[in-house]
Amino acid sequence: MSRKKQEYGLNHADRVAEIERKFGRDQVEPVLAQLRRVSNPTERLLGAIVFLAREGHVTDVALSVAAANKNPSELLNAATVKDERG
């Protein structure tokens, strides 16, 4: 299954669109606020957090932010695995 480029959330507009798709328009600002808590944010890392979150599970974002702050490379590896497995 091929993914749309937007699903990776590699820029702000794509992240907002994915947040809206996964969680609804009312969750965009709360999720963006959680993303701002990432210690060393990069486009890849923020995109991975949104990419890994399951539809309707906003708490996944908070868990991934905490994981990103502990070990960003582990979170990026998890996103790579999810992408490879489809």
The first five atom37 places (N, CA, C, CB, O) and aatype in JSON, in Angstrom:
{
  "aatype": [12, 15, 1, 11, 11, 5, 6, 18, 7, 10, 2, 8, 0, 3, 1, 19, 0, 6, 9, 6, 1, 11, 13, 7, 1, 3, 5, 19, 6, 14, 19, 10, 0, 5, 10, 1, 1, 19, 15, 2, 14, 16, 6, 1, 10, 10, 7, 0, 9, 19, 13, 10, 0, 1, 6, 7, 8, 19, 16, 3, 19, 0, 10, 15, 19, 0, 0, 0, 2, 11, 2, 14, 15, 6, 10, 10, 2, 0, 0, 16, 19, 11, 3, 6, 1, 7],
  "atom_mask": [
    [1, 1, 1, 1, 1],
    [1, 1, 1, 1, 1],
    [1, 1, 1, 1, 1],
    [1, 1, 1, 1, 1],
    [1, 1, 1, 1, 1],
    [1, 1, 1, 1, 1],
    [1, 1, 1, 1, 1],
    [1, 1, 1, 1, 1],
    [1, 1, 1, 0, 1],
    [1, 1, 1, 1, 1],
    [1, 1, 1, 1, 1],
    [1, 1, 1, 1, 1],
    [1, 1, 1, 1, 1],
    [1, 1, 1, 1, 1],
    [1, 1, 1, 1, 1],
    [1, 1, 1, 1, 1],
    [1, 1, 1, 1, 1],
    [1, 1, 1, 1, 1],
    [1, 1, 1, 1, 1],
    [1, 1, 1, 1, 1],
    [1, 1, 1, 1, 1],
    [1, 1, 1, 1, 1],
    [1, 1, 1, 1, 1],
    [1, 1, 1, 0, 1],
    [1, 1, 1, 1, 1],
    [1, 1, 1, 1, 1],
    [1, 1, 1, 1, 1],
    [1, 1, 1, 1, 1],
    [1, 1, 1, 1, 1],
    [1, 1, 1, 1, 1],
    [1, 1, 1, 1, 1],
    [1, 1, 1, 1, 1],
    [1, 1, 1, 1, 1],
    [1, 1, 1, 1, 1],
    [1, 1, 1, 1, 1],
    [1, 1, 1, 1, 1],
    [1, 1, 1, 1, 1],
    [1, 1, 1, 1, 1],
    [1, 1, 1, 1, 1],
    [1, 1, 1, 1, 1],
    [1, 1, 1, 1, 1],
    [1, 1, 1, 1, 1],
    [1, 1, 1, 1, 1],
    [1, 1, 1, 1, 1],
    [1, 1, 1, 1, 1],
    [1, 1, 1, 1, 1],
    [1, 1, 1, 0, 1],
    [1, 1, 1, 1, 1],
    [1, 1, 1, 1, 1],
    [1, 1, 1, 1, 1],
    [1, 1, 1, 1, 1],
    [1, 1, 1, 1, 1],
    [1, 1, 1, 1, 1],
    [1, 1, 1, 1, 1],
    [1, 1, 1, 1, 1],
    [1, 1, 1, 0, 1],
    [1, 1, 1, 1, 1],
    [1, 1, 1, 1, 1],
    [1, 1, 1, 1, 1],
    [1, 1, 1, 1, 1],
    [1, 1, 1, 1, 1],
    [1, 1, 1, 1, 1],
    [1, 1, 1, 1, 1],
    [1, 1, 1, 1, 1],
    [1, 1, 1, 1, 1],
    [1, 1, 1, 1, 1],
    [1, 1, 1, 1, 1],
    [1, 1, 1, 1, 1],
    [1, 1, 1, 1, 1],
    [1, 1, 1, 1, 1],
    [1, 1, 1, 1, 1],
    [1, 1, 1, 1, 1],
    [1, 1, 1, 1, 1],
    [1, 1, 1, 1, 1],
    [1, 1, 1, 1, 1],
    [1, 1, 1, 1, 1],
    [1, 1, 1, 1, 1],
    [1, 1, 1, 1, 1],
    [1, 1, 1, 1, 1],
    [1, 1, 1, 1, 1],
    [1, 1, 1, 1, 1],
    [1, 1, 1, 1, 1],
    [1, 1, 1, 1, 1],
    [1, 1, 1, 1, 1],
    [1, 1, 1, 1, 1],
    [1, 1, 1, 0, 1]
  ],
  "atom_positions": [
    [[0.84, -1.17, 0.0], [0.0, 0.0, 0.0], [0.89, 1.24, 0.0], [-0.96, 0.0, 1.22], [1.72, 1.41, 0.89]],
    [[0.72, 2.08, -0.99], [1.54, 3.28, -1.03], [0.88, 4.4, -0.21], [1.76, 3.74, -2.49], [-0.34, 4.5, -0.13]],
    [[1.71, 5.2, 0.39], [1.23, 6.27, 1.25], [1.28, 7.59, 0.5], [2.07, 6.36, 2.53], [2.09, 7.8, -0.4]],
    [[0.37, 8.47, 0.9], [0.43, 9.84, 0.4], [1.55, 10.55, 1.14], [-0.94, 10.59, 0.59], [1.77, 10.3, 2.32]],
    [[2.24, 11.42, 0.46], [3.35, 12.16, 1.06], [2.9, 12.87, 2.35], [3.91, 13.19, 0.06], [3.67, 12.97, 3.31]],
    [[1.68, 13.36, 2.35], [1.14, 14.09, 3.51], [1.15, 13.25, 4.78], [-0.27, 14.56, 3.21], [1.3, 13.8, 5.87]],
    [[0.99, 11.94, 4.67], [0.93, 11.07, 5.85], [2.2, 11.13, 6.69], [0.68, 9.65, 5.42], [2.16, 10.86, 7.89]],
    [[3.31, 11.47, 6.06], [4.58, 11.52, 6.8], [4.72, 12.79, 7.62], [5.74, 11.41, 5.84], [5.57, 12.85, 8.51]],
    [[3.92, 13.8, 7.36], [3.92, 15.03, 8.15], [5.27, 15.72, 8.21], [0.0, 0.0, 0.0], [5.68, 16.21, 9.26]],
    [[5.97, 15.78, 7.09], [7.32, 16.34, 7.1], [7.37, 17.86, 7.03], [8.1, 15.78, 5.95], [8.45, 18.45, 7.05]],
    [[6.21, 18.49, 6.96], [6.18, 19.95, 7.07], [4.93, 20.33, 7.87], [6.18, 20.64, 5.66], [4.05, 19.49, 8.08]],
    [[4.86, 21.55, 8.31], [3.78, 21.98, 9.2], [2.39, 21.76, 8.58], [3.96, 23.44, 9.56], [1.49, 21.26, 9.25]],
    [[2.22, 22.14, 7.32], [0.92, 22.0, 6.67], [0.48, 20.54, 6.61], [0.96, 22.6, 5.26], [-0.69, 20.23, 6.84]],
    [[1.4, 19.64, 6.29], [1.07, 18.21, 6.22], [0.73, 17.67, 7.61], [2.24, 17.42, 5.62], [-0.18, 16.86, 7.75]],
    [[1.47, 18.12, 8.63], [1.17, 17.67, 10.0], [-0.23, 18.12, 10.41], [2.21, 18.22, 10.99], [-0.99, 17.33, 10.98]],
    [[-0.55, 19.37, 10.13], [-1.88, 19.88, 10.49], [-2.96, 19.06, 9.78], [-2.01, 21.38, 10.13], [-3.97, 18.7, 10.39]],
    [[-2.76, 18.79, 8.5], [-3.74, 18.01, 7.73], [-3.89, 16.6, 8.31], [-3.33, 17.93, 6.25], [-5.0, 16.09, 8.42]],
    [[-2.79, 15.98, 8.68], [-2.84, 14.64, 9.25], [-3.49, 14.63, 10.64], [-1.44, 14.04, 9.32], [-4.25, 13.73, 10.97]],
    [[-3.17, 15.63, 11.44], [-3.79, 15.73, 12.77], [-5.3, 15.87, 12.6], [-3.21, 16.95, 13.56], [-6.07, 15.21, 13.3]],
    [[-5.71, 16.71, 11.68], [-7.14, 16.91, 11.42], [-7.78, 15.61, 10.95], [-7.34, 18.03, 10.36], [-8.89, 15.26, 11.38]],
    [[-7.1, 14.9, 10.08], [-7.64, 13.64, 9.55], [-7.74, 12.58, 10.64], [-6.77, 13.13, 8.4], [-8.75, 11.87, 10.73]],
    [[-6.7, 12.47, 11.46], [-6.66, 11.41, 12.47], [-7.51, 11.7, 13.71], [-5.24, 11.17, 12.89], [-8.09, 10.8, 14.3]],
    [[-7.58, 12.98, 14.09], [-8.19, 13.3, 15.38], [-9.35, 14.28, 15.3], [-7.16, 13.86, 16.28], [-10.1, 14.43, 16.27]],
    [[-9.52, 14.93, 14.17], [-10.58, 15.92, 14.03], [-10.05, 17.33, 14.18], [0.0, 0.0, 0.0], [-9.02, 17.57, 14.81]],
    [[-10.78, 18.25, 13.59], [-10.36, 19.66, 13.57], [-10.2, 20.23, 14.98], [-11.37, 20.5, 12.79], [-9.32, 21.06, 15.21]],
    [[-11.03, 19.8, 15.92], [-10.97, 20.34, 17.28], [-9.71, 19.93, 18.05], [-12.18, 19.9, 18.05], [-9.41, 20.5, 19.1]],
    [[-8.98, 18.97, 17.53], [-7.76, 18.51, 18.22], [-6.48, 19.08, 17.64], [-7.7, 17.02, 18.17], [-5.39, 18.79, 18.15]],
    [[-6.57, 19.88, 16.59], [-5.36, 20.4, 15.94], [-4.52, 21.21, 16.93], [-5.74, 21.28, 14.73], [-3.33, 20.91, 17.1]],
    [[-5.09, 22.2, 17.57], [-4.3, 23.04, 18.49], [-3.77, 22.26, 19.69], [-5.14, 24.2, 18.97], [-2.6, 22.42, 20.04]],
    [[-4.59, 21.41, 20.35], [-4.04, 20.62, 21.47], [-2.87, 19.72, 21.05], [-5.14, 19.77, 22.08], [-1.9, 19.59, 21.79]],
    [[-2.97, 19.12, 19.87], [-1.87, 18.24, 19.42], [-0.64, 19.07, 19.07], [-2.32, 17.4, 18.19], [0.48, 18.69, 19.41]],
    [[-0.83, 20.2, 18.41], [0.32, 21.07, 18.1], [0.98, 21.54, 19.4], [-0.13, 22.29, 17.25], [2.21, 21.66, 19.45]],
    [[0.19, 21.81, 20.43], [0.75, 22.21, 21.72], [1.61, 21.09, 22.3], [-0.38, 22.59, 22.71], [2.67, 21.34, 22.87]],
    [[1.16, 19.85, 22.14], [1.96, 18.71, 22.62], [3.25, 18.59, 21.82], [1.15, 17.4, 22.51], [4.31, 18.3, 22.38]],
    [[3.17, 18.81, 20.51], [4.37, 18.73, 19.67], [5.4, 19.79, 20.06], [4.0, 18.87, 18.19], [6.6, 19.58, 19.92]],
    [[4.93, 20.93, 20.54], [5.86, 21.99, 20.96], [6.66, 21.59, 22.2], [5.09, 23.28, 21.23], [7.61, 22.28, 22.56]],
    [[6.29, 20.51, 22.83], [7.01, 20.04, 24.03], [8.22, 19.16, 23.68], [6.06, 19.27, 24.94], [8.94, 18.72, 24.58]],
    [[8.43, 18.9, 22.4], [9.59, 18.11, 21.98], [10.84, 18.95, 22.21], [9.47, 17.67, 20.47], [10.92, 20.1, 21.76]],
    [[11.81, 18.38, 22.91], [13.02, 19.11, 23.29], [13.84, 19.6, 22.1], [13.89, 18.24, 24.15], [14.25, 20.76, 22.05]],
    [[14.08, 18.72, 21.15], [14.89, 19.06, 19.98], [14.11, 18.72, 18.72], [16.25, 18.3, 19.99], [14.4, 17.73, 18.05]],
    [[13.12, 19.55, 18.39], [12.25, 19.21, 17.26], [12.94, 19.35, 15.91], [11.03, 20.08, 17.29], [13.65, 20.32, 15.65]],
    [[12.71, 18.38, 15.08], [13.1, 18.45, 13.67], [11.85, 18.1, 12.88], [14.31, 17.47, 13.34], [10.9, 17.54, 13.42]],
    [[11.84, 18.44, 11.61], [10.68, 18.11, 10.77], [10.45, 16.6, 10.76], [10.88, 18.63, 9.33], [9.31, 16.14, 10.84]],
    [[11.52, 15.84, 10.67], [11.41, 14.37, 10.65], [10.83, 13.84, 11.95], [12.78, 13.72, 10.4], [9.95, 12.97, 11.93]],
    [[11.3, 14.35, 13.06], [10.86, 13.86, 14.36], [9.39, 14.22, 14.61], [11.73, 14.44, 15.47], [8.62, 13.37, 15.06]],
    [[9.01, 15.45, 14.33], [7.61, 15.85, 14.51], [6.7, 15.06, 13.58], [7.45, 17.36, 14.25], [5.61, 14.65, 13.96]],
    [[7.17, 14.85, 12.36], [6.39, 14.05, 11.41], [6.23, 12.62, 11.89], [0.0, 0.0, 0.0], [5.16, 12.03, 11.75]],
    [[7.29, 12.05, 12.45], [7.24, 10.68, 12.95], [6.22, 10.54, 14.08], [8.62, 10.23, 13.43], [5.51, 9.54, 14.16]],
    [[6.16, 11.53, 14.94], [5.21, 11.49, 16.06], [3.78, 11.42, 15.53], [5.39, 12.72, 16.98], [2.98, 10.61, 15.98]],
    [[3.47, 12.29, 14.58], [2.12, 12.3, 14.0], [1.88, 11.01, 13.2], [1.92, 13.54, 13.11], [0.79, 10.44, 13.26]],
    [[2.87, 10.57, 12.46], [2.76, 9.36, 11.65], [2.47, 8.13, 12.51], [4.04, 9.15, 10.85], [1.66, 7.29, 12.13]],
    [[3.12, 8.03, 13.65], [2.96, 6.86, 14.52], [1.62, 6.85, 15.27], [4.08, 6.81, 15.51], [1.15, 5.78, 15.65]],
    [[1.02, 8.0, 15.47], [-0.23, 8.07, 16.23], [-1.35, 7.35, 15.47], [-0.62, 9.53, 16.5], [-1.52, 7.51, 14.26]],
    [[-2.1, 6.58, 16.23], [-3.25, 5.87, 15.64], [-4.44, 6.81, 15.54], [-3.62, 4.62, 16.47], [-4.61, 7.72, 16.36]],
    [[-5.26, 6.59, 14.53], [-6.46, 7.41, 14.36], [-7.31, 7.35, 15.62], [-7.28, 6.95, 13.13], [-7.6, 6.28, 16.14]],
    [[-7.71, 8.53, 16.09], [-8.58, 8.62, 17.25], [-7.89, 8.45, 18.59], [0.0, 0.0, 0.0], [-8.56, 8.51, 19.63]],
    [[-6.59, 8.23, 18.62], [-5.84, 8.02, 19.86], [-4.9, 9.19, 20.11], [-5.05, 6.68, 19.8], [-3.69, 9.09, 19.9]],
    [[-5.46, 10.3, 20.56], [-4.66, 11.51, 20.81], [-3.57, 11.25, 21.85], [-5.56, 12.66, 21.27], [-2.51, 11.87, 21.79]],
    [[-3.83, 10.35, 22.78], [-2.82, 10.06, 23.82], [-1.54, 9.48, 23.23], [-3.39, 9.09, 24.85], [-0.48, 9.57, 23.85]],
    [[-1.62, 8.89, 22.03], [-0.41, 8.39, 21.37], [0.6, 9.52, 21.16], [-0.76, 7.74, 20.03], [1.81, 9.3, 21.23]],
    [[0.1, 10.72, 20.91], [0.99, 11.86, 20.65], [1.81, 12.18, 21.9], [0.17, 13.11, 20.2], [3.02, 12.34, 21.82]],
    [[1.15, 12.26, 23.04], [1.86, 12.55, 24.29], [2.9, 11.47, 24.6], [0.86, 12.67, 25.46], [4.01, 11.78, 25.04]],
    [[2.53, 10.23, 24.38], [3.48, 9.14, 24.62], [4.68, 9.22, 23.69], [2.79, 7.78, 24.46], [5.82, 8.99, 24.1]],
    [[4.42, 9.56, 22.43], [5.52, 9.68, 21.46], [6.39, 10.89, 21.74], [4.96, 9.76, 20.05], [7.6, 10.85, 21.51]],
    [[5.79, 11.98, 22.22], [6.59, 13.16, 22.6], [7.54, 12.78, 23.72], [5.67, 14.35, 23.03], [8.72, 13.13, 23.69]],
    [[7.04, 12.07, 24.72], [7.9, 11.64, 25.82], [9.01, 10.72, 25.32], [7.07, 10.92, 26.9], [10.16, 10.84, 25.75]],
    [[8.67, 9.82, 24.42], [9.68, 8.92, 23.85], [10.71, 9.69, 23.04], [9.0, 7.85, 22.98], [11.9, 9.38, 23.09]],
    [[10.25, 10.68, 22.29], [11.17, 11.49, 21.48], [12.13, 12.27, 22.35], [10.38, 12.46, 20.59], [13.29, 12.46, 21.99]],
    [[11.67, 12.71, 23.49], [12.54, 13.46, 24.4], [13.56, 12.56, 25.08], [11.71, 14.19, 25.45], [14.62, 13.02, 25.49]],
    [[13.26, 11.28, 25.21], [14.19, 10.33, 25.82], [15.18, 9.8, 24.8], [13.43, 9.17, 26.45], [16.39, 9.79, 25.04]],
    [[14.66, 9.36, 23.65], [15.5, 8.7, 22.64], [14.91, 8.94, 21.25], [15.63, 7.18, 22.94], [14.16, 8.1, 20.74]],
    [[15.25, 10.07, 20.64], [14.67, 10.4, 19.33], [14.96, 9.37, 18.24], [15.17, 11.73, 18.87], [14.11, 9.11, 17.39]],
    [[16.14, 8.77, 18.25], [16.46, 7.81, 17.19], [15.59, 6.56, 17.3], [17.94, 7.42, 17.25], [15.26, 5.95, 16.28]],
    [[15.22, 6.17, 18.5], [14.34, 5.02, 18.68], [12.96, 5.31, 18.09], [14.23, 4.66, 20.18], [12.35, 4.44, 17.45]],
    [[12.47, 6.52, 18.31], [11.17, 6.89, 17.76], [11.23, 6.92, 16.23], [10.73, 8.26, 18.31], [10.31, 6.45, 15.56]],
    [[12.3, 7.47, 15.67], [12.45, 7.49, 14.22], [12.53, 6.08, 13.65], [13.7, 8.29, 13.82], [11.99, 5.8, 12.58]],
    [[13.2, 5.19, 14.36], [13.28, 3.79, 13.92], [11.88, 3.15, 13.92], [14.24, 2.98, 14.84], [11.56, 2.38, 13.01]],
    [[11.07, 3.45, 14.92], [9.71, 2.91, 14.99], [8.89, 3.38, 13.8], [9.03, 3.32, 16.31], [8.11, 2.61, 13.24]],
    [[9.06, 4.64, 13.42], [8.34, 5.16, 12.26], [8.79, 4.48, 10.98], [8.54, 6.67, 12.15], [7.98, 4.22, 10.09]],
    [[10.08, 4.2, 10.88], [10.6, 3.5, 9.71], [10.02, 2.09, 9.62], [12.14, 3.44, 9.76], [9.64, 1.64, 8.54]],
    [[9.95, 1.41, 10.74], [9.38, 0.06, 10.77], [7.91, 0.1, 10.36], [9.53, -0.56, 12.18], [7.48, -0.72, 9.56]],
    [[7.16, 1.04, 10.89], [5.74, 1.15, 10.53], [5.6, 1.4, 9.02], [5.05, 2.3, 11.33], [4.75, 0.81, 8.37]],
    [[6.44, 2.27, 8.5], [6.39, 2.57, 7.07], [6.71, 1.34, 6.23], [7.35, 3.7, 6.73], [6.03, 1.07, 5.24]],
    [[7.72, 0.6, 6.62], [8.14, -0.58, 5.87], [7.09, -1.7, 5.92], [9.46, -1.1, 6.4], [6.93, -2.45, 4.96]],
    [[6.4, -1.79, 7.03], [5.4, -2.85, 7.18], [4.04, -2.47, 6.59], [5.23, -3.19, 8.63], [3.14, -3.3, 6.49]],
    [[3.92, -1.19, 6.21], [2.67, -0.75, 5.58], [1.64, -0.56, 6.57], [0.0, 0.0, 0.0], [0.52, -0.19, 6.23]]
  ]
}
